[in-house]
Amino acid sequence: MDLVPEKVLRPEIKRVIGIVSGKGGVGKSTVAVLLAEALASRGRSVGLLDADITGPSIPRLLGVESFRAESDGTRLYPIENEEGIKVVSINLFSEDEDAPVIWRGPLLAKAIEQFWSDADWGGLDYLIVDFPPGTSDIALTAFQTIPFAGVVVVATPQDYVSMIVTKSVRMASMLKTPVIGLVENMRTMVCPECGEEVQLFDGGASGHSRLGLPLLASLPWRKEVAQAPSLRWSALPEAARRDADRIAGEVEIAVRKQEVTMLKIAVPSRDDGLVDEHFGHCKEFRVFRFDDKKALVEESVIPSADGCGCKSDIASTLAKAGVSCLVAGNMGEGAVRVLGAQGISVVRGASGDARAAALAFARGDLADSGVGCSAHGQTT
């Protein structure tokens, strides 16, 4: 069985971060909400997909439990909270939030597919996915359907919890999903009376050392957070906001590093190694990536397909090769849309040496000129 089938791409969603744990009750959903709100406070556009179908808590934590999401039979429309975070959860489609979801695995998996593929998320910088505990059908469907930039693991510092969480870490690895790091929760408690931090778990190795993961943050138990009816950013204690922002900062750094190392840039090229200004009729595409030393190297050469770029299958061929950006000279809007549907962004206006054009884009020195295809009578 192929554990890593072709993912369903949503090009308008830039990055997807999963929040996982092997066990319930470790504060996973709280961390998911804190991360989403911290990213939103940084000016990012954020969505939150509640994949914990049988135990959904995200609507309450975001303060939107009294609202109901809508569907027109084709699309699902997320609810947006006061911080501008869009959310989809099974409880937002139920008239009674206390009603149990008694579904077998295939129905649960189908719900996750719909929340990802059919929800009208709009343009997002980050979509946070709150997984159910463990390695169930839902988790498998999410990993196989959604192209995650990485996952954050949440655990409490207990030996048996680390053993269970290891299963989720290994599952992510088997399904080719990067693990960003660990958020250790409730090792200590902040006394509500005096503010002193008291150890709840003494001795033993820290969870991140046992699991071999970077420690993103160690969150103490706080009464104001644990007993809050919702986790509105403006109402959180300053210390809790600092903790959440630290997690967001670590996630953004990890994602940026990963995007550089995983970035593959295709350039339509001529025989002499120069950028071919007519994308649809070039001879080949040179694909560049960064090696372990962060040097730009040529990975492969992909022959072009017959016919115009907006009508051939070159977009799917480049996507299967892992290309995430195409740097070109001129290109028509039809080809831009076809490439975008495959998750490939386009930067037009390049000229000269193909490798130099790819490097200029990677350094941020090349922006899309919007130049269309002259062969199709298009301009800017």
C-alpha positions in Angstrom: 0.0 0.0 0.0 1.3 3.5 -0.9 1.3 5.4 2.4 2.0 8.7 0.7 -0.4 9.2 -2.3 -0.6 12.4 -4.2 -1.8 15.2 -2.0 -4.8 17.5 -2.7 -3.3 20.9 -3.3 -4.8 24.3 -2.2 -2.4 26.9 -3.6 -4.2 29.7 -1.8 -3.1 28.2 1.5 0.6 28.8 1.9 1.5 26.6 4.8 -0.3 23.9 6.8 0.9 23.1 10.4 -0.5 20.1 12.2 -0.7 19.9 16.0 -0.4 16.3 17.2 -0.2 14.2 20.3 -0.3 10.5 21.0 -2.6 10.9 24.0 -5.6 13.1 24.9 -5.6 15.5 27.8 -2.1 17.0 27.2 -3.3 20.4 26.0 -3.0 19.8 22.2 -6.1 21.9 21.3 -5.0 24.7 23.6 -1.6 24.8 21.9 -3.3 24.8 18.5 -5.4 27.8 19.4 -2.5 29.7 21.1 -0.4 29.1 18.0 -3.2 30.3 15.7 -3.8 33.5 17.7 -0.1 34.2 18.1 0.4 34.0 14.3 -2.7 36.2 13.8 -1.2 38.8 16.2 1.8 38.8 14.0 -0.3 39.9 11.1 -0.6 36.5 9.4 -3.9 35.4 7.9 -4.8 32.2 9.8 -7.3 29.4 9.6 -7.9 26.5 12.1 -9.2 23.1 10.9 -10.6 21.1 13.8 -9.8 17.5 12.8 -10.8 16.1 16.2 -14.2 15.1 14.9 -15.3 13.0 17.9 -14.0 15.5 20.5 -14.2 19.0 19.0 -13.2 21.8 21.3 -11.9 24.4 19.0 -15.1 26.4 18.6 -15.3 26.9 22.4 -11.7 27.8 22.7 -12.0 30.4 20.0 -15.3 31.8 21.4 -17.5 30.9 18.4 -19.5 28.0 19.8 -22.8 29.9 19.4 -22.3 30.3 15.7 -23.2 27.9 12.9 -21.2 27.5 9.7 -23.0 27.3 6.4 -22.8 25.2 3.2 -24.4 25.7 -0.2 -24.1 22.0 -1.0 -20.8 22.5 -2.7 -18.6 24.7 -0.5 -18.3 24.9 3.3 -18.0 28.4 4.7 -15.8 28.8 7.8 -16.8 31.0 10.8 -14.4 33.8 11.7 -13.7 34.8 15.3 -12.9 38.3 16.6 -9.1 37.9 15.9 -9.9 37.1 12.2 -9.1 33.4 12.5 -11.3 31.2 10.2 -12.4 28.0 11.7 -14.2 24.8 10.5 -15.3 22.2 13.0 -18.0 19.5 13.1 -19.6 21.2 16.0 -20.3 24.3 13.8 -22.5 22.2 11.6 -24.5 20.6 14.5 -27.5 22.2 16.2 -26.6 20.5 19.4 -22.9 20.7 20.4 -23.5 18.0 23.0 -24.6 15.4 20.4 -22.0 12.6 20.0 -20.5 11.9 16.5 -21.1 8.1 16.2 -19.4 7.5 12.8 -17.3 4.7 11.5 -13.8 5.3 10.1 -14.7 6.0 6.4 -17.2 8.8 7.4 -14.7 10.4 9.7 -12.1 10.3 7.0 -14.5 11.8 4.5 -15.3 14.7 6.9 -11.5 15.6 7.0 -11.3 15.5 3.2 -14.3 17.9 2.9 -12.9 20.3 5.6 -9.7 20.5 3.6 -11.0 20.4 0.0 -14.4 21.9 0.1 -14.1 24.7 2.7 -13.8 28.2 1.3 -10.7 29.1 3.3 -9.7 32.0 1.0 -6.0 33.1 1.0 -4.2 32.0 4.2 -0.6 32.3 5.3 -1.2 29.5 7.8 -3.8 26.8 8.3 -3.5 25.1 11.7 -4.9 21.5 11.9 -5.8 20.2 15.3 -5.4 16.4 15.1 -7.3 13.9 17.2 -5.0 12.0 19.7 -3.3 8.9 18.4 -2.8 7.3 15.0 -6.4 6.7 13.9 -8.1 6.7 10.5 -8.6 10.5 10.8 -4.9 11.1 11.3 -3.9 8.8 8.4 -6.4 10.6 6.1 -5.1 14.0 7.1 -1.5 13.1 6.5 -2.3 11.5 3.2 -4.6 14.3 1.9 -3.0 17.5 3.2 0.4 18.8 2.2 1.8 19.7 5.7 4.7 22.0 6.0 5.3 20.3 9.4 3.8 19.2 12.6 4.2 20.3 16.2 4.1 17.6 18.9 2.4 18.3 22.3 3.2 16.2 25.3 3.4 16.2 29.1 6.7 15.1 30.7 5.8 11.5 31.7 7.6 8.5 30.5 4.5 6.6 29.4 3.2 9.7 27.5 6.5 9.9 25.6 6.2 6.3 24.6 2.7 6.9 23.2 3.7 10.2 21.5 6.6 8.4 19.8 3.9 6.6 17.8 2.6 9.9 16.4 6.2 11.1 15.6 7.0 7.9 13.8 3.7 8.0 11.9 4.6 11.5 10.6 8.0 10.3 9.6 6.5 7.3 7.7 4.2 9.7 5.9 7.0 12.0 4.9 5.9 14.9 7.1 8.5 17.0 8.9 8.3 17.2 12.7 9.1 20.8 13.7 9.5 20.2 17.4 7.9 19.6 20.8 5.8 21.8 23.1 6.1 20.4 26.6 3.0 21.2 28.6 2.4 21.3 32.4 5.8 20.3 33.7 5.3 23.2 36.2 2.3 25.1 37.6 2.1 28.8 38.3 0.6 29.3 41.8 -2.6 31.4 41.5 -1.9 33.0 44.9 1.8 33.9 44.9 2.8 33.5 41.2 5.6 31.0 42.1 6.3 28.3 39.6 6.0 24.9 41.2 7.3 21.6 39.7 4.5 19.1 38.9 6.8 16.4 37.5 10.2 15.9 39.2 13.3 14.4 37.7 13.6 12.3 34.5 14.8 13.4 31.1 12.9 16.1 29.4 10.4 15.0 26.7 12.3 16.6 23.8 15.5 14.7 24.7 13.7 11.4 24.9 11.9 12.0 21.7 14.9 13.5 19.9 13.0 16.7 19.0 13.8 20.4 19.4 12.0 22.0 22.3 9.8 24.9 21.0 8.5 25.8 24.5 7.7 24.5 27.9 4.3 25.8 29.0 3.4 25.9 32.7 -0.2 25.2 33.9 -1.9 28.5 34.4 -5.3 28.8 36.1 -6.3 31.8 33.9 -5.7 29.7 30.8 -7.1 26.3 32.1 -10.3 27.8 33.5 -11.0 30.4 30.8 -14.2 29.8 28.8 -12.3 30.8 25.7 -8.8 31.8 24.8 -9.3 35.3 23.3 -5.9 36.8 22.7 -6.8 40.1 24.3 -7.8 38.4 27.5 -4.8 36.1 27.9 -2.2 36.9 30.6 0.9 38.6 29.2 3.1 35.7 30.1 0.8 33.3 28.2 1.0 35.6 25.1 4.8 35.5 25.3 4.8 31.7 25.5 2.4 31.5 22.5 4.5 34.0 20.5 7.6 32.0 21.2 6.0 28.9 19.7 4.8 31.0 16.7 8.4 32.4 16.2 9.9 28.9 16.3 7.4 27.6 13.8 8.0 30.4 11.4 11.8 30.0 11.6 11.5 26.2 11.0 9.1 26.7 8.1 11.3 29.3 6.5 14.4 27.1 6.8 12.5 24.2 5.3 11.1 26.2 2.4 14.6 27.2 1.4 16.0 23.6 1.6 12.9 22.2 -0.2 12.5 25.0 -2.7 12.7 23.7 -6.3 12.7 26.3 -9.1 12.0 25.6 -12.7 13.2 27.9 -15.5 12.1 27.5 -19.2 15.5 27.4 -21.0 17.1 27.4 -24.4 20.0 25.3 -25.6 22.5 27.9 -24.6 21.3 28.0 -21.0 19.5 31.3 -21.2 15.9 31.9 -20.1 13.5 31.2 -23.0 11.1 34.2 -23.1 8.2 32.1 -24.5 7.3 29.6 -21.8 4.9 27.6 -23.9 7.4 26.8 -26.7 10.7 26.4 -24.8 12.8 23.3 -25.3 13.3 22.3 -21.7 12.9 23.3 -18.1 16.0 23.4 -15.9 15.2 22.6 -12.2 17.3 24.1 -9.5 17.4 23.4 -5.7 19.6 24.1 -2.7 22.0 21.4 -1.5 22.9 20.7 2.1 25.4 23.6 2.0 22.6 26.0 0.8 24.3 26.3 -2.6 22.0 26.4 -5.7 22.6 23.4 -7.9 20.9 22.1 -11.0 18.9 19.0 -10.2 17.5 17.9 -13.5 16.4 18.9 -16.9 12.7 18.2 -17.9 11.9 18.2 -21.6 9.0 20.5 -22.5 5.6 19.1 -23.6 4.1 19.6 -27.0 1.7 22.5 -27.3 1.1 25.7 -25.5 1.9 25.7 -21.8 -1.7 26.4 -20.7 -3.0 23.4 -22.7 -0.2 20.8 -22.2 0.4 18.6 -19.2 3.7 20.3 -18.3 2.2 21.8 -15.1 1.4 18.4 -13.6 4.9 17.1 -14.8 6.6 19.9 -13.0 4.4 19.4 -9.9 5.3 15.7 -9.7 9.0 16.7 -9.9 8.4 18.8 -6.7 8.7 22.2 -8.4 7.1 24.9 -6.3 8.1 28.0 -8.4 8.5 28.7 -12.0 10.7 31.7 -13.1 10.0 32.7 -16.6 10.3 35.5 -19.2 6.8 36.1 -20.6 3.7 33.9 -19.8 0.0 34.1 -20.5 -2.6 34.3 -17.7 -4.0 30.9 -18.8 -0.7 29.2 -18.1 -0.3 31.0 -14.8 -3.7 29.7 -13.7 -2.9 26.1 -14.8 0.4 26.2 -12.9 -1.3 27.8 -9.9 -3.8 24.9 -9.8 -0.8 22.6 -9.3 0.6 24.6 -6.5 3.3 26.3 -8.6 3.8 30.0 -8.2 5.0 32.0 -11.2 7.4 34.9 -11.4 7.7 36.6 -14.8 10.1 39.1 -16.2 13.3 37.0 -16.0 16.0 37.1 -18.7 19.6 36.0 -19.2 21.3 33.0 -17.6 18.7 30.5 -16.3 20.7 29.7 -13.1 21.2 33.4 -12.3 17.5 34.0 -12.7 16.7 31.2 -10.3 19.2 32.5 -7.8 17.9 36.1 -8.1 14.4 34.8 -7.2 15.7 32.8 -4.2 17.4 35.9 -2.9 14.3 38.0 -3.2 15.8 40.1 -6.0 13.2 39.2 -8.6 9.5 40.0 -8.4 6.7 39.1 -10.9 6.6 41.7 -13.6 3.1 40.6 -14.7 4.3 40.5 -18.4 1.9 38.3 -20.4 2.5 36.3 -23.5 3.1 38.4 -26.7 2.2 35.4 -28.9 -1.3 35.5 -27.4 -1.6 39.3 -27.7 -1.3 39.8 -23.9 0.7 42.6 -22.2 0.7 43.4 -18.5 
